[in-house]
Amino acid sequence: MKNAVLSAAILLSIGAVIAAPAPVADITGGSTDERVARLERIVKAKQQSEYQMQSRLDTLQQEVLDLRGLNEQQSYQLDQVLQRQRQLYDDIANLTVNRTSVSAASSSPSEAGHASTLSETASYEQALNLVLKQKKYDEAIYAFGAFIKNYPNSTYSANANYWLGQLLYNKGEFTSAKKVFNTVVDNFKESNKRGDSLVKLGMIAEKAGNRSSAEVYYQQVLKEYANSSAARIAQQKLTAL
């Protein structure tokens, strides 16, 4: 659509220039100086007309580029919103599944196993609520750290590490955040948080001024997680490098 508008505008501009009557002058009469002066005026008028046409074309092209930039920015913001929504849906779904498992386990004779599952789920939910509901981010950092230490083999471990890394990143503690994101990348290769963690590692590398390292992370995301939201963000980051 935008290309069609640009093409139409260019054709109209060119048509206007072509249709514009050329200056009429008799260059055969008069002295040599007069003829030269008339020729110079004609050439100057033609150059002015061409300059005005080029200026209009440049303006139209810039407007199209501005519209494309605005569209890309809005797409990026929408991807970020959708990513956060998917994260919330995943966490809610996981909590629902584990609550169901806990309820079913209550009828089991193994009370010790039931208590362990309940404690693990409750600990993760408590840490999550500190972020999503209470906005107590410093307390959430401590809660996720405690959860990871107490339940290293939990099904929530990858998500807990990612949340911890994100909280540390937002706080500006990039060295600690990098360590946690690397844990997700190295230890949870099947997690849907691995691609997002690679993007964050690239962003941390950028902040450290290591553009080549950032490019490696973004390229890895594009290679291993093509067509994902993480890949779209990685491509935008690469373009901006």
C-alpha positions as CSV (number, residue, x, y, z in Angstrom):
1,M,0.0,0.0,0.0
2,K,2.8,2.4,1.0
3,N,4.8,1.6,-2.2
4,A,1.7,2.2,-4.3
5,V,1.1,5.6,-2.7
6,L,4.8,6.5,-3.3
7,S,4.7,5.3,-6.9
8,A,1.5,7.3,-7.6
9,A,3.0,10.4,-6.0
10,I,6.2,10.1,-8.0
11,L,4.3,9.7,-11.3
12,L,2.1,12.7,-10.5
13,S,5.2,14.8,-9.7
14,I,6.9,13.7,-12.9
15,G,3.7,14.3,-14.9
16,A,3.4,17.8,-13.4
17,V,6.9,18.7,-14.4
18,I,6.5,17.3,-17.9
19,A,3.1,19.1,-18.4
20,A,4.5,22.4,-17.1
21,P,5.1,24.7,-20.1
22,A,8.7,25.4,-20.8
23,P,9.7,29.1,-20.9
24,V,9.1,30.5,-24.3
25,A,11.9,32.7,-25.6
26,D,13.3,33.6,-29.0
27,I,17.0,32.9,-28.7
28,T,17.8,33.7,-32.4
29,G,17.5,37.5,-32.1
30,G,19.7,40.0,-30.4
31,S,23.3,40.1,-29.7
32,T,25.5,37.2,-28.7
33,D,25.4,38.3,-25.0
34,E,21.6,38.6,-25.1
35,R,21.2,35.1,-26.6
36,V,23.6,33.6,-24.0
37,A,21.7,35.4,-21.3
38,R,18.4,33.9,-22.6
39,L,19.9,30.5,-22.8
40,E,21.1,30.7,-19.3
41,R,17.7,31.7,-18.0
42,I,16.1,28.8,-19.8
43,V,18.7,26.3,-18.4
44,K,18.3,27.9,-14.9
45,A,14.5,27.5,-15.1
46,K,14.8,23.9,-16.1
47,Q,17.3,23.2,-13.3
48,Q,15.0,24.9,-10.8
49,S,12.1,22.7,-12.0
50,E,14.1,19.5,-11.7
51,Y,15.3,20.6,-8.3
52,Q,11.7,21.1,-7.1
53,M,10.7,17.7,-8.4
54,Q,13.6,16.0,-6.6
55,S,12.8,17.8,-3.4
56,R,9.2,16.5,-3.6
57,L,10.4,13.0,-4.2
58,D,12.9,13.2,-1.3
59,T,10.1,14.4,1.0
60,L,7.8,11.6,-0.1
61,Q,10.5,9.0,0.4
62,Q,11.3,10.3,3.9
63,E,7.6,10.2,4.8
64,V,7.4,6.5,3.7
65,L,10.6,5.7,5.7
66,D,9.1,7.4,8.8
67,L,5.9,5.4,8.4
68,R,7.9,2.2,8.1
69,G,9.8,3.1,11.2
70,L,6.7,3.8,13.2
71,N,5.1,0.5,12.0
72,E,8.2,-1.5,13.1
73,Q,8.2,0.2,16.5
74,Q,4.6,-0.6,17.0
75,S,5.2,-4.2,16.0
76,Y,8.0,-4.5,18.5
77,Q,5.9,-3.1,21.3
78,L,3.0,-5.5,20.4
79,D,5.4,-8.4,20.4
80,Q,6.6,-7.4,23.9
81,V,3.0,-7.2,25.1
82,L,2.1,-10.6,23.6
83,Q,5.3,-12.1,25.1
84,R,4.3,-10.9,28.6
85,Q,0.8,-12.2,28.1
86,R,2.1,-15.6,27.1
87,Q,4.3,-15.7,30.1
88,L,1.4,-15.0,32.4
89,Y,-0.8,-17.6,30.7
90,D,2.0,-20.2,31.0
91,D,2.5,-19.4,34.6
92,I,-1.2,-19.5,35.4
93,A,-1.6,-22.8,33.5
94,N,1.4,-24.4,35.3
95,L,0.0,-23.3,38.7
96,T,-3.5,-24.7,37.8
97,V,-2.0,-28.0,36.7
98,N,0.1,-28.3,39.9
99,R,-2.8,-27.3,42.1
100,T,-4.9,-30.1,40.5
101,S,-2.1,-32.5,41.1
102,V,-1.9,-31.5,44.7
103,S,-5.6,-31.9,45.2
104,A,-5.5,-35.4,43.6
105,A,-2.5,-36.3,45.9
106,S,-4.5,-35.4,49.0
107,S,-6.3,-38.7,48.8
108,S,-3.1,-40.6,48.4
109,P,-1.6,-42.4,51.5
110,S,1.7,-40.7,50.8
111,E,1.3,-37.6,53.0
112,A,5.0,-36.8,52.8
113,G,4.9,-36.6,49.0
114,H,1.8,-34.4,49.1
115,A,3.4,-31.9,51.5
116,S,6.5,-31.7,49.4
117,T,4.6,-30.9,46.2
118,L,2.4,-28.3,48.0
119,S,5.4,-26.6,49.5
120,E,7.2,-26.4,46.1
121,T,4.1,-25.0,44.3
122,A,3.3,-22.6,47.1
123,S,6.9,-21.3,47.1
124,Y,6.9,-20.6,43.4
125,E,3.5,-19.0,43.5
126,Q,4.6,-16.8,46.4
127,A,7.7,-15.6,44.5
128,L,5.6,-15.0,41.4
129,N,3.0,-13.0,43.2
130,L,5.6,-10.7,44.6
131,V,6.3,-9.7,41.0
132,L,2.9,-9.8,39.3
133,K,0.6,-8.6,42.1
134,Q,2.6,-6.9,44.9
135,K,5.4,-5.4,42.7
136,K,7.9,-6.1,45.5
137,Y,10.8,-6.7,43.2
138,D,13.7,-6.9,45.8
139,E,11.7,-9.4,47.8
140,A,10.9,-11.3,44.7
141,I,14.7,-11.6,43.9
142,Y,15.2,-13.2,47.3
143,A,12.2,-15.5,46.9
144,F,13.2,-16.8,43.5
145,G,16.8,-17.3,44.7
146,A,15.5,-19.3,47.7
147,F,13.2,-21.3,45.5
148,I,16.0,-22.2,43.1
149,K,18.2,-23.3,46.0
150,N,15.5,-25.3,47.7
151,Y,14.0,-26.9,44.5
152,P,16.8,-27.3,42.0
153,N,15.0,-30.1,40.1
154,S,11.6,-28.4,40.0
155,T,9.6,-28.2,36.8
156,Y,9.5,-24.4,37.6
157,S,13.3,-24.1,37.7
158,A,13.8,-22.7,34.2
159,N,11.0,-20.1,34.7
160,A,12.3,-19.2,38.2
161,N,15.8,-18.6,36.8
162,Y,14.5,-16.5,34.0
163,W,12.3,-14.4,36.4
164,L,15.3,-14.0,38.6
165,G,17.5,-12.9,35.7
166,Q,14.9,-10.5,34.5
167,L,14.6,-8.9,37.9
168,L,18.3,-8.5,38.2
169,Y,18.5,-7.1,34.7
170,N,15.8,-4.5,35.4
171,K,17.8,-3.5,38.6
172,G,20.9,-3.0,36.5
173,E,22.8,-5.9,38.1
174,F,24.0,-7.2,34.7
175,T,26.8,-9.5,35.9
176,S,24.4,-11.4,38.2
177,A,21.7,-11.4,35.5
178,K,24.1,-12.8,32.9
179,K,25.0,-15.7,35.2
180,V,21.4,-16.6,35.7
181,F,20.4,-16.3,32.0
182,N,23.4,-18.6,31.2
183,T,22.0,-21.1,33.6
184,V,18.8,-21.2,31.6
185,V,20.7,-21.5,28.3
186,D,23.1,-24.2,29.5
187,N,20.9,-26.3,31.9
188,F,17.3,-26.0,30.4
189,K,17.7,-26.6,26.7
190,E,14.1,-27.6,26.2
191,S,12.7,-24.6,28.0
192,N,10.7,-22.0,26.1
193,K,12.6,-19.4,28.1
194,R,15.9,-20.4,26.5
195,G,15.5,-18.2,23.4
196,D,14.4,-15.2,25.6
197,S,17.4,-15.8,27.8
198,L,19.7,-15.7,24.7
199,V,18.2,-12.4,23.7
200,K,18.8,-11.0,27.2
201,L,22.4,-12.1,27.0
202,G,22.8,-10.3,23.8
203,M,21.3,-7.1,25.3
204,I,23.7,-7.4,28.3
205,A,26.6,-7.8,25.8
206,E,25.4,-4.6,24.1
207,K,25.3,-2.7,27.3
208,A,28.9,-3.8,28.0
209,G,29.9,-2.4,24.6
210,N,30.6,-5.9,23.2
211,R,28.7,-5.7,19.9
212,S,30.4,-8.8,18.3
213,S,29.3,-10.9,21.3
214,A,25.8,-9.5,21.1
215,E,25.6,-10.4,17.4
216,V,26.6,-14.0,18.1
217,Y,23.7,-14.3,20.7
218,Y,21.2,-12.8,18.3
219,Q,22.3,-15.0,15.4
220,Q,21.9,-18.0,17.7
221,V,18.4,-17.1,18.5
222,L,17.5,-16.7,14.7
223,K,19.1,-20.0,14.0
224,E,17.6,-22.1,16.8
225,Y,14.3,-20.3,17.4
226,A,13.2,-19.1,14.0
227,N,9.7,-17.5,13.7
228,S,9.5,-17.1,17.5
229,S,8.9,-13.8,19.3
230,A,12.4,-14.1,20.6
231,A,13.7,-14.3,17.0
232,R,11.8,-11.2,16.0
233,I,13.3,-9.2,18.8
234,A,16.7,-10.6,18.0
235,Q,16.3,-9.5,14.4
236,Q,15.4,-6.0,15.4
237,K,18.4,-5.9,17.7
238,L,20.7,-7.0,14.9
239,T,19.3,-4.4,12.6
240,A,19.9,-1.7,15.1
241,L,23.5,-2.8,15.8
